[in-house]
């Protein structure tokens, strides 16, 4: 449920020179995916209510723990 985040506003933050990252979770026979293009940019510079900042921060933490260059 932490991944669910609904808003009717359009995302207006764009960056074109970065990689995208994704992670997939399976729990209780349910499948969830989490994906972000330029996660650091979205967390630090994008003030958009469509972005679930709490989960994005956790996602970035996972990527850093796995020594992935952001």
N, C-alpha and C positions, 0 to 999 in steps of 0.2 A: 504493500500500500504506500510506502514511502516514495515509490517511483511515480505514482500517479500525481499529475499536476495539470490541471485544466485551466485554460484561459482562452478567450476569444480574440485576443490581440495578436497582431502579426509581428514576428520578430524582425527588427530593423537593424540589428547589429551584423555586420558582414566583414569578414576578413578572408583573403583569398590565397595567402601564402603560408599555409600551415597544413598539418596532417589531421586526419580524423581518427578517433579512437572509439572502440566499442567493447562492451562486456556483456555477457549473457549469463543469466541466472536461471537455475531450475530449483524450485522449492515447492513442496506439497503438490507435485504434478502440475505446476504452473510454470510457464516460461515467460521471462521478462528480458528485454534487452535495453541497454542504455548506451547512447551514442552521442558524441559531441565532436564537432569540428572546432579546432583551436580552443581547447578547454580553458587554458589560462586566460586567454583574451576574453572569453565569455564571462569568466568569473570576475576578473579584475576591472574590465573596462565597459562591459555591457550592462546598462541599467534597464533591463527588460523583465517585466513580470512573468513572462513565459518561462524563464529559466528558474529551475528549482535549485537555488544556490546551495542549499544544504547538501543535496545529493551530488551536485557537481563538485563540491569541495571534497566529499568522501571519495568520489571517482578519481579525482586528481591525486588524492592521497594513495589510493591503490596503485595507480600508474607509477608514482614515485617509489613506492615500496618494491615494485617489480623492476626498478632501474630503467624505466622507459624515458627516453629523452623527450621532453615536451618542448 
